[in-house]
């Protein structure tokens, strides 16, 4: 490494080199080249006129007077002027005279100036040394440094500064040029996309206008008549849908552009028309019935942790921290909607708090549950007895799910960071998927028998083929906290919920989220998640139910649980003011869903 003492020596040598160059410049090249000595009067011009002030270091200009740059292969003429070899050759080709004093000079009447060349080489060497030193090292050089040496350092730094400034200016110009080229390309692509989108909109508008004209006849006027009751209802319904359309216009526009105007997607106008109709069909949730999960003990917590319907949607099971699984007849509950007191048709007692219940997708009498002790139980819903149990999880089990395609297969996820695959009739797990963090939820893809997804405390959604349990098919990253629920909207779309207060939609063949849905509050608790394929319902920690439409970022509707309570609930509220939605279930093939909160209140709601 270049040291400070070396730099001091280098600076002093620079001064000594210049002094030695003085004498070499006067006599040296004539000795080495055996040329005629220069005239005395020309040499005297290079010496100081006044020596009264002491010895002065000789320092000729090292720049060519033709190109005004540092000498490159310096050559000196007989008249004593030095130029770059190339510059001098080009000048003599035009006029055989010295470019500085017009003395006649032939093409071969000039010679290498070794003295100047040595000075340039020394300066370059010293400049390289300076580049490796800090400002403090240069300022604090030891020893007595001649003033002329300091001047040389300043000149070298100035040259370095000019080179750096020129380079920076060049870089700035190139950056501006690159930016403008990229901006032009981007705007050209936007213009091309805008033209394509506009053409698509024009074509769809023509089709829509033809459809409107074809549906206009004497019995169904284009403009409804307010004097007729049927037309008045039509106007009210249309006005309501238009208000919903205007309120969510940005989401509808994005959906139209991304699907209908996409180059590769085959999304027809009828497809978008169906989506628009589904989206604007409902704007609120209407309560159909209310029931209470627990009426036994006011000191007992009555959080509902899970709700699920049977395969025919005739019955639904409710389970929670009361260690009981209650099965209700859906039609009886609806027919007796006035009362909040409904008796279950069956009730099964467990030894531990229940975290999840799920019905077999083919057998009405088979129900699976998971509990806080890690036990997986299979129940006969007719007799109310436990028929099988699986005990391999070492910690609390949060979730269990039956395979839709193969009704004998089920999966469970636990705090022991394992997903276990079970088969009815077999005592031990068929296979185990090792996760790196607590498993909070698990669900089979309803369209295949071998694919399972689960959410974990590592903030990710994992997607596996159970035949290859050592390697995931995909890992979906994007949530900021633990993933509490995963559900399948269709064979290729997963919706996940997390305690970061966000829902995310994922395509199974992509690792980035397709949509982010937000509006509800979820930072601590399991609040429930359910979907019918298009609508997505999730609970919130503000004691409300939120409903989203698939792919639309803001909530479509919200239902607040009634804050009025009976005496029983008032006493419970005094113990716990933090009320939240804890479970949601969608009734298959219908517009009805069930939602329950942390106070054990269950509501049957319908889209309206």
ROLUMVEX-834241 format. One record per residue (C-alpha): residue in three letters; chain; x, y, z. Coordinates in steps of 0.5 Angstrom, whole numbers. Layout:
LOBA ALA A X Y Z
...
//
This chain:
LOBA UNK A 0 0 0
LOBA UNK A 2 7 -2
LOBA UNK A 5 10 5
LOBA UNK A 5 18 7
LOBA UNK A 13 18 7
LOBA UNK A 13 15 0
LOBA UNK A 9 21 -2
LOBA UNK A 13 26 1
LOBA UNK A 19 23 -3
LOBA UNK A 15 22 -9
LOBA UNK A 13 30 -9
LOBA UNK A 21 32 -7
LOBA UNK A 23 27 -13
LOBA UNK A 18 31 -17
LOBA UNK A 22 38 -16
LOBA UNK A 28 34 -17
LOBA UNK A 26 31 -23
LOBA UNK A 24 38 -26
LOBA UNK A 31 41 -24
LOBA UNK A 35 36 -27
LOBA UNK A 30 36 -33
LOBA UNK A 32 43 -34
LOBA UNK A 40 42 -36
LOBA UNK A 38 35 -40
LOBA UNK A 33 40 -44
LOBA UNK A 39 45 -45
LOBA UNK A 44 40 -47
LOBA UNK A 42 32 -46
LOBA UNK A 38 31 -53
LOBA UNK A 44 34 -57
LOBA UNK A 49 29 -54
LOBA UNK A 44 23 -54
LOBA UNK A 42 24 -61
LOBA UNK A 49 27 -64
LOBA UNK A 45 34 -66
LOBA UNK A 48 41 -67
LOBA UNK A 47 44 -60
LOBA UNK A 42 50 -60
LOBA UNK A 44 57 -60
LOBA UNK A 45 60 -54
LOBA UNK A 40 66 -54
LOBA UNK A 34 61 -55
LOBA UNK A 37 57 -49
LOBA UNK A 37 63 -45
LOBA UNK A 30 65 -46
LOBA UNK A 28 58 -42
LOBA UNK A 32 61 -36
LOBA UNK A 30 66 -31
LOBA UNK A 31 73 -32
LOBA UNK A 32 75 -25
LOBA UNK A 36 70 -20
LOBA UNK A 36 75 -14
LOBA UNK A 30 71 -11
LOBA UNK A 34 65 -11
LOBA UNK A 34 58 -15
LOBA UNK A 27 57 -19
LOBA UNK A 25 50 -21
LOBA UNK A 24 50 -29
LOBA UNK A 17 48 -31
LOBA UNK A 16 48 -38
LOBA UNK A 8 47 -40
LOBA UNK A 7 40 -42
LOBA UNK A 1 42 -47
LOBA UNK A 1 42 -54
LOBA UNK A 0 48 -57
LOBA UNK A -4 45 -63
LOBA UNK A -9 40 -59
LOBA UNK A -8 44 -53
LOBA UNK A -8 37 -49
LOBA UNK A -2 33 -46
LOBA UNK A 4 32 -50
LOBA UNK A 3 25 -54
LOBA UNK A 10 23 -56
LOBA UNK A 13 30 -56
LOBA UNK A 17 32 -61
LOBA UNK A 22 38 -61
LOBA UNK A 24 42 -68
LOBA UNK A 30 46 -69
LOBA UNK A 27 52 -67
LOBA UNK A 26 49 -60
LOBA UNK A 18 48 -60
LOBA UNK A 15 42 -58
LOBA UNK A 9 39 -60
LOBA UNK A 5 32 -61
LOBA UNK A 8 28 -66
LOBA UNK A 2 27 -70
LOBA UNK A 0 34 -69
LOBA UNK A 6 37 -72
LOBA UNK A 6 32 -78
LOBA UNK A -1 34 -80
LOBA UNK A 1 41 -79
LOBA UNK A 8 40 -83
LOBA UNK A 4 37 -89
LOBA UNK A 0 43 -90
LOBA UNK A 5 48 -89
LOBA UNK A 13 47 -88
LOBA UNK A 14 52 -82
LOBA UNK A 14 51 -75
LOBA UNK A 7 52 -72
LOBA UNK A 9 57 -67
LOBA UNK A 14 62 -70
LOBA UNK A 14 60 -77
LOBA UNK A 21 58 -78
LOBA UNK A 22 53 -84
LOBA UNK A 22 46 -82
LOBA UNK A 22 40 -86
LOBA UNK A 18 34 -85
LOBA UNK A 24 30 -82
LOBA UNK A 27 36 -78
LOBA UNK A 24 34 -72
LOBA UNK A 26 30 -66
LOBA UNK A 24 26 -60
LOBA UNK A 24 31 -54
LOBA UNK A 26 25 -48
LOBA UNK A 26 31 -43
LOBA UNK A 19 33 -44
LOBA UNK A 17 25 -44
LOBA UNK A 20 24 -38
LOBA UNK A 17 29 -34
LOBA UNK A 10 27 -37
LOBA UNK A 12 20 -35
LOBA UNK A 14 22 -28
LOBA UNK A 7 27 -27
LOBA UNK A 3 21 -29
LOBA UNK A 6 16 -24
LOBA UNK A 5 22 -18
LOBA UNK A -2 22 -20
LOBA UNK A -3 15 -19
LOBA UNK A 0 16 -12
LOBA UNK A -4 21 -11
LOBA UNK A -11 18 -13
LOBA UNK A -9 13 -7
LOBA UNK A -9 18 -2
LOBA UNK A -14 22 2
LOBA UNK A -14 29 3
LOBA UNK A -11 29 10
LOBA UNK A -5 25 8
LOBA UNK A -4 30 3
LOBA UNK A -4 36 7
LOBA UNK A 0 32 13
LOBA UNK A 6 30 9
LOBA UNK A 12 30 13
LOBA UNK A 18 34 12
LOBA UNK A 19 41 8
LOBA UNK A 16 41 1
LOBA UNK A 18 46 -4
LOBA UNK A 12 51 -6
LOBA UNK A 13 49 -13
LOBA UNK A 12 41 -11
LOBA UNK A 5 44 -8
LOBA UNK A 4 47 -14
LOBA UNK A 5 41 -18
LOBA UNK A 0 37 -13
LOBA UNK A -5 43 -14
LOBA UNK A -5 42 -21
LOBA UNK A -5 35 -21
LOBA UNK A -11 35 -17
LOBA UNK A -14 40 -21
LOBA UNK A -13 36 -28
LOBA UNK A -16 30 -24
LOBA UNK A -22 34 -22
LOBA UNK A -23 36 -29
LOBA UNK A -23 29 -32
LOBA UNK A -28 27 -26
LOBA UNK A -33 33 -28
LOBA UNK A -32 31 -35
LOBA UNK A -34 24 -34
LOBA UNK A -40 26 -30
LOBA UNK A -42 31 -35
LOBA UNK A -42 25 -40
LOBA UNK A -45 20 -36
LOBA UNK A -51 25 -34
LOBA UNK A -52 26 -42
LOBA UNK A -52 19 -43
LOBA UNK A -57 18 -37
LOBA UNK A -62 23 -40
LOBA UNK A -61 20 -47
LOBA UNK A -63 13 -44
LOBA UNK A -69 16 -40
LOBA UNK A -72 19 -46
LOBA UNK A -71 13 -50
LOBA UNK A -74 9 -45
LOBA UNK A -80 14 -43
LOBA UNK A -81 14 -51
LOBA UNK A -82 6 -51
LOBA UNK A -86 6 -45
LOBA UNK A -91 11 -47
LOBA UNK A -91 8 -54
LOBA UNK A -93 2 -51
LOBA UNK A -98 5 -47
LOBA UNK A -101 9 -53
LOBA UNK A -101 2 -57
LOBA UNK A -105 -1 -51
LOBA UNK A -110 5 -51
LOBA UNK A -111 4 -58
LOBA UNK A -113 -3 -57
LOBA UNK A -117 -2 -51
LOBA UNK A -121 3 -55
LOBA UNK A -122 -1 -61
LOBA UNK A -125 -7 -56
LOBA UNK A -129 -2 -52
LOBA UNK A -132 1 -59
LOBA UNK A -133 -7 -61
LOBA UNK A -137 -9 -55
LOBA UNK A -141 -2 -55
LOBA UNK A -144 -4 -62
LOBA UNK A -146 -11 -60
LOBA UNK A -149 -8 -53
LOBA UNK A -153 -3 -57
LOBA UNK A -155 -8 -62
LOBA UNK A -157 -13 -56
LOBA UNK A -161 -7 -53
LOBA UNK A -165 -5 -59
LOBA UNK A -167 -12 -60
LOBA UNK A -170 -13 -53
LOBA UNK A -174 -7 -54
LOBA UNK A -181 -8 -56
LOBA UNK A -188 -6 -54
LOBA UNK A -188 -10 -48
LOBA UNK A -182 -8 -45
LOBA UNK A -180 -1 -47
LOBA UNK A -173 2 -47
LOBA UNK A -175 7 -42
LOBA UNK A -180 4 -37
LOBA UNK A -186 8 -35
LOBA UNK A -187 10 -28
LOBA UNK A -194 9 -28
LOBA UNK A -194 2 -28
LOBA UNK A -192 -2 -22
LOBA UNK A -188 -7 -26
LOBA UNK A -184 -2 -29
LOBA UNK A -183 2 -23
LOBA UNK A -180 -4 -19
LOBA UNK A -175 -4 -25
LOBA UNK A -173 3 -25
LOBA UNK A -172 2 -17
LOBA UNK A -168 -4 -19
LOBA UNK A -164 -1 -24
LOBA UNK A -162 5 -20
LOBA UNK A -160 1 -15
LOBA UNK A -155 -3 -19
LOBA UNK A -153 3 -23
LOBA UNK A -151 6 -16
LOBA UNK A -147 0 -14
LOBA UNK A -144 0 -21
LOBA UNK A -141 8 -20
LOBA UNK A -139 6 -13
LOBA UNK A -134 0 -16
LOBA UNK A -133 3 -22
LOBA UNK A -125 3 -22
LOBA UNK A -125 -4 -20
LOBA UNK A -130 -6 -26
LOBA UNK A -126 -2 -30
LOBA UNK A -120 -6 -28
LOBA UNK A -123 -12 -29
LOBA UNK A -125 -11 -36
LOBA UNK A -119 -8 -38
LOBA UNK A -115 -14 -35
LOBA UNK A -119 -19 -38
LOBA UNK A -123 -17 -44
LOBA UNK A -117 -13 -47
LOBA UNK A -112 -18 -45
LOBA UNK A -108 -20 -51
LOBA UNK A -108 -28 -49
LOBA UNK A -114 -28 -45
LOBA UNK A -120 -31 -48
LOBA UNK A -125 -27 -44
LOBA UNK A -131 -26 -48
LOBA UNK A -136 -20 -47
LOBA UNK A -141 -25 -45
LOBA UNK A -137 -27 -39
LOBA UNK A -136 -20 -37
LOBA UNK A -143 -19 -37
LOBA UNK A -144 -25 -33
LOBA UNK A -139 -22 -28
LOBA UNK A -142 -15 -28
LOBA UNK A -149 -18 -27
LOBA UNK A -147 -22 -21
LOBA UNK A -143 -16 -18
LOBA UNK A -149 -11 -18
LOBA UNK A -154 -16 -16
LOBA UNK A -153 -15 -9
LOBA UNK A -151 -10 -4
LOBA UNK A -153 -12 3
LOBA UNK A -154 -18 8
LOBA UNK A -161 -20 10
LOBA UNK A -161 -23 17
LOBA UNK A -166 -30 17
LOBA UNK A -165 -33 23
LOBA UNK A -160 -32 30
LOBA UNK A -158 -37 35
LOBA UNK A -154 -38 41
LOBA UNK A -148 -43 41
LOBA UNK A -148 -44 49
LOBA UNK A -154 -42 54
LOBA UNK A -151 -46 59
LOBA UNK A -146 -42 64
LOBA UNK A -145 -35 64
LOBA UNK A -138 -36 66
LOBA UNK A -136 -40 60
LOBA UNK A -133 -38 54
LOBA UNK A -137 -39 48
LOBA UNK A -133 -37 42
LOBA UNK A -135 -41 36
LOBA UNK A -129 -43 32
LOBA UNK A -132 -47 26
LOBA UNK A -138 -48 22
LOBA UNK A -139 -53 16
LOBA UNK A -145 -56 12
LOBA UNK A -146 -63 10
LOBA UNK A -146 -65 3
LOBA UNK A -153 -64 2
LOBA UNK A -154 -57 6
LOBA UNK A -159 -60 10
LOBA UNK A -155 -59 17
LOBA UNK A -149 -55 19
LOBA UNK A -145 -57 25
LOBA UNK A -142 -52 30
LOBA UNK A -136 -53 35
LOBA UNK A -132 -48 39
LOBA UNK A -129 -48 46
LOBA UNK A -134 -50 50
LOBA UNK A -132 -57 48
LOBA UNK A -138 -59 44
LOBA UNK A -140 -60 37
LOBA UNK A -148 -59 36
LOBA UNK A -151 -60 29
LOBA UNK A -157 -56 27
LOBA UNK A -163 -57 22
LOBA UNK A -162 -52 17
LOBA UNK A -169 -52 15
LOBA UNK A -172 -52 22
LOBA UNK A -168 -46 24
LOBA UNK A -170 -42 18
LOBA UNK A -177 -44 19
LOBA UNK A -177 -41 27
LOBA UNK A -173 -35 25
LOBA UNK A -177 -31 31
LOBA UNK A -174 -35 37
LOBA UNK A -166 -35 38
LOBA UNK A -167 -41 42
LOBA UNK A -166 -47 38
LOBA UNK A -164 -54 40
LOBA UNK A -159 -58 36
LOBA UNK A -161 -65 33
LOBA UNK A -155 -68 36
LOBA UNK A -149 -66 41
LOBA UNK A -142 -69 41
LOBA UNK A -138 -68 47
LOBA UNK A -130 -67 47
LOBA UNK A -125 -68 52
LOBA UNK A -121 -61 49
LOBA UNK A -123 -55 46
LOBA UNK A -125 -56 39
LOBA UNK A -121 -52 33
LOBA UNK A -124 -54 27
LOBA UNK A -130 -59 24
LOBA UNK A -131 -61 17
LOBA UNK A -136 -65 14
LOBA UNK A -135 -71 9
LOBA UNK A -136 -69 2
LOBA UNK A -140 -75 1
LOBA UNK A -142 -78 7
LOBA UNK A -148 -74 11
LOBA UNK A -146 -79 17
LOBA UNK A -139 -77 18
LOBA UNK A -136 -71 21
LOBA UNK A -128 -70 23
LOBA UNK A -126 -65 28
LOBA UNK A -119 -63 31
LOBA UNK A -118 -60 38
LOBA UNK A -113 -57 42
LOBA UNK A -109 -63 44
LOBA UNK A -108 -65 37
LOBA UNK A -113 -70 37
LOBA UNK A -116 -72 30
LOBA UNK A -123 -75 31
LOBA UNK A -128 -78 26
LOBA UNK A -136 -78 29
LOBA UNK A -142 -81 27
LOBA UNK A -147 -76 27
LOBA UNK A -153 -81 27
LOBA UNK A -151 -84 33
LOBA UNK A -146 -78 36
LOBA UNK A -141 -83 37
LOBA UNK A -133 -83 36
LOBA UNK A -131 -88 31
LOBA UNK A -124 -87 30
LOBA UNK A -119 -82 32
LOBA UNK A -112 -80 30
LOBA UNK A -106 -78 35
LOBA UNK A -100 -77 32
LOBA UNK A -99 -69 33
LOBA UNK A -95 -67 39
LOBA UNK A -98 -60 39
LOBA UNK A -105 -56 38
LOBA UNK A -108 -58 32
LOBA UNK A -112 -52 28
LOBA UNK A -115 -55 22
LOBA UNK A -117 -61 19
LOBA UNK A -120 -62 12
LOBA UNK A -123 -68 8
LOBA UNK A -121 -69 1
LOBA UNK A -127 -68 -4
LOBA UNK A -125 -73 -9
LOBA UNK A -123 -79 -5
LOBA UNK A -127 -78 1
LOBA UNK A -123 -83 5
LOBA UNK A -117 -78 5
LOBA UNK A -116 -73 10
LOBA UNK A -111 -68 12
LOBA UNK A -109 -64 19
LOBA UNK A -105 -58 21
LOBA UNK A -102 -57 27
LOBA UNK A -97 -53 32
LOBA UNK A -92 -58 31
LOBA UNK A -90 -55 24
LOBA UNK A -93 -62 21
LOBA UNK A -99 -63 16
LOBA UNK A -101 -70 16
LOBA UNK A -105 -74 11
LOBA UNK A -109 -79 14
LOBA UNK A -114 -85 11
LOBA UNK A -120 -88 14
LOBA UNK A -119 -95 17
LOBA UNK A -112 -94 18
LOBA UNK A -109 -92 25
LOBA UNK A -102 -88 23
LOBA UNK A -101 -82 18
LOBA UNK A -100 -84 11
LOBA UNK A -95 -79 10
LOBA UNK A -93 -73 13
LOBA UNK A -91 -66 10
LOBA UNK A -85 -62 15
LOBA UNK A -86 -55 15
LOBA UNK A -82 -50 18
LOBA UNK A -87 -46 22
LOBA UNK A -93 -47 26
LOBA UNK A -99 -50 21
LOBA UNK A -105 -45 22
LOBA UNK A -110 -48 16
LOBA UNK A -110 -54 11
LOBA UNK A -115 -55 5
LOBA UNK A -115 -60 -1
LOBA UNK A -116 -57 -8
LOBA UNK A -123 -59 -9
LOBA UNK A -122 -61 -16
LOBA UNK A -116 -66 -15
LOBA UNK A -114 -72 -10
LOBA UNK A -107 -70 -9
LOBA UNK A -106 -63 -8
LOBA UNK A -106 -59 -1
LOBA UNK A -105 -52 1
LOBA UNK A -104 -50 8
LOBA UNK A -102 -43 11
LOBA UNK A -96 -42 16
LOBA UNK A -94 -38 21
LOBA UNK A -88 -36 16
LOBA UNK A -93 -32 13
LOBA UNK A -93 -36 7
LOBA UNK A -98 -41 3
LOBA UNK A -95 -47 1
LOBA UNK A -98 -52 -4
LOBA UNK A -96 -59 -5
LOBA UNK A -97 -66 -8
LOBA UNK A -98 -71 -3
LOBA UNK A -95 -76 -7
LOBA UNK A -88 -72 -6
LOBA UNK A -88 -69 1
LOBA UNK A -81 -67 1
LOBA UNK A -82 -61 -5
LOBA UNK A -87 -56 -5
LOBA UNK A -90 -55 -12
LOBA UNK A -91 -47 -10
LOBA UNK A -89 -43 -4
LOBA UNK A -94 -36 -4
LOBA UNK A -90 -30 -1
LOBA UNK A -93 -24 0
LOBA UNK A -97 -23 7
LOBA UNK A -93 -20 13
LOBA UNK A -96 -24 18
LOBA UNK A -98 -31 20
LOBA UNK A -103 -34 14
LOBA UNK A -109 -36 18
LOBA UNK A -114 -39 13
LOBA UNK A -113 -42 6
LOBA UNK A -119 -43 1
LOBA UNK A -120 -45 -6
LOBA UNK A -124 -41 -11
LOBA UNK A -124 -46 -16
LOBA UNK A -119 -51 -19
LOBA UNK A -113 -46 -20
LOBA UNK A -115 -40 -15
LOBA UNK A -113 -40 -8
LOBA UNK A -115 -34 -3
LOBA UNK A -111 -33 4
LOBA UNK A -113 -29 10
LOBA UNK A -107 -27 15
LOBA UNK A -107 -23 21
LOBA UNK A -104 -17 17
LOBA UNK A -111 -15 15
LOBA UNK A -111 -17 8
LOBA UNK A -114 -23 4
LOBA UNK A -110 -25 -3
LOBA UNK A -112 -28 -9
LOBA UNK A -107 -33 -12
LOBA UNK A -106 -37 -18
LOBA UNK A -103 -44 -17
LOBA UNK A -98 -43 -23
LOBA UNK A -96 -36 -21
LOBA UNK A -92 -34 -14
LOBA UNK A -94 -27 -14
LOBA UNK A -101 -25 -11
LOBA UNK A -106 -23 -17
LOBA UNK A -110 -19 -12
LOBA UNK A -110 -16 -5
LOBA UNK A -117 -15 -2
LOBA UNK A -117 -10 5
LOBA UNK A -122 -7 9
LOBA UNK A -123 -11 15
LOBA UNK A -119 -11 21
LOBA UNK A -115 -18 23
LOBA UNK A -109 -17 27
LOBA UNK A -110 -22 33
LOBA UNK A -115 -28 32
LOBA UNK A -118 -33 27
LOBA UNK A -124 -29 24
LOBA UNK A -126 -34 19
LOBA UNK A -126 -35 12
LOBA UNK A -131 -38 7
LOBA UNK A -132 -37 -1
LOBA UNK A -137 -40 -6
LOBA UNK A -133 -38 -12
LOBA UNK A -135 -31 -13
LOBA UNK A -136 -28 -7
LOBA UNK A -131 -28 -1
LOBA UNK A -134 -27 6
LOBA UNK A -129 -26 12
LOBA UNK A -130 -24 19
LOBA UNK A -127 -18 23
LOBA UNK A -124 -16 29
LOBA UNK A -129 -10 29
LOBA UNK A -135 -15 30
LOBA UNK A -137 -15 23
LOBA UNK A -138 -19 17
LOBA UNK A -135 -17 10
LOBA UNK A -136 -19 4
LOBA UNK A -132 -18 -2
LOBA UNK A -133 -20 -10
LOBA UNK A -127 -24 -13
LOBA UNK A -122 -20 -16
LOBA UNK A -125 -13 -13
LOBA UNK A -120 -10 -8
LOBA UNK A -125 -6 -3
LOBA UNK A -131 -10 0
LOBA UNK A -138 -10 -3
LOBA UNK A -142 -10 3
LOBA UNK A -141 -10 11
LOBA UNK A -146 -13 16
LOBA UNK A -145 -11 24
LOBA UNK A -147 -16 29
LOBA UNK A -152 -12 33
LOBA UNK A -149 -9 40
LOBA UNK A -156 -10 44
LOBA UNK A -155 -16 48
LOBA UNK A -159 -20 53
LOBA UNK A -157 -21 60
LOBA UNK A -153 -27 59
LOBA UNK A -149 -23 54
LOBA UNK A -148 -17 58
LOBA UNK A -145 -21 64
LOBA UNK A -140 -24 59
LOBA UNK A -139 -17 55
LOBA UNK A -137 -14 62
LOBA UNK A -131 -20 62
LOBA UNK A -129 -19 55
LOBA UNK A -130 -12 51
LOBA UNK A -126 -15 45
LOBA UNK A -132 -18 41
LOBA UNK A -130 -21 34
LOBA UNK A -132 -25 28
LOBA UNK A -130 -32 29
LOBA UNK A -133 -37 24
LOBA UNK A -136 -36 17
LOBA UNK A -139 -42 13
LOBA UNK A -142 -41 6
LOBA UNK A -148 -46 5
LOBA UNK A -146 -49 -2
LOBA UNK A -150 -47 -8
LOBA UNK A -154 -42 -5
LOBA UNK A -153 -34 -3
LOBA UNK A -154 -36 4
LOBA UNK A -148 -36 9
LOBA UNK A -147 -37 17
LOBA UNK A -143 -32 21
LOBA UNK A -141 -33 29
LOBA UNK A -138 -28 33
LOBA UNK A -133 -29 40
LOBA UNK A -140 -29 44
LOBA UNK A -143 -35 41
LOBA UNK A -148 -31 37
LOBA UNK A -149 -35 30
LOBA UNK A -153 -31 25
LOBA UNK A -156 -34 18
LOBA UNK A -155 -29 13
LOBA UNK A -157 -28 6
LOBA UNK A -155 -24 0
LOBA UNK A -160 -19 -2
//
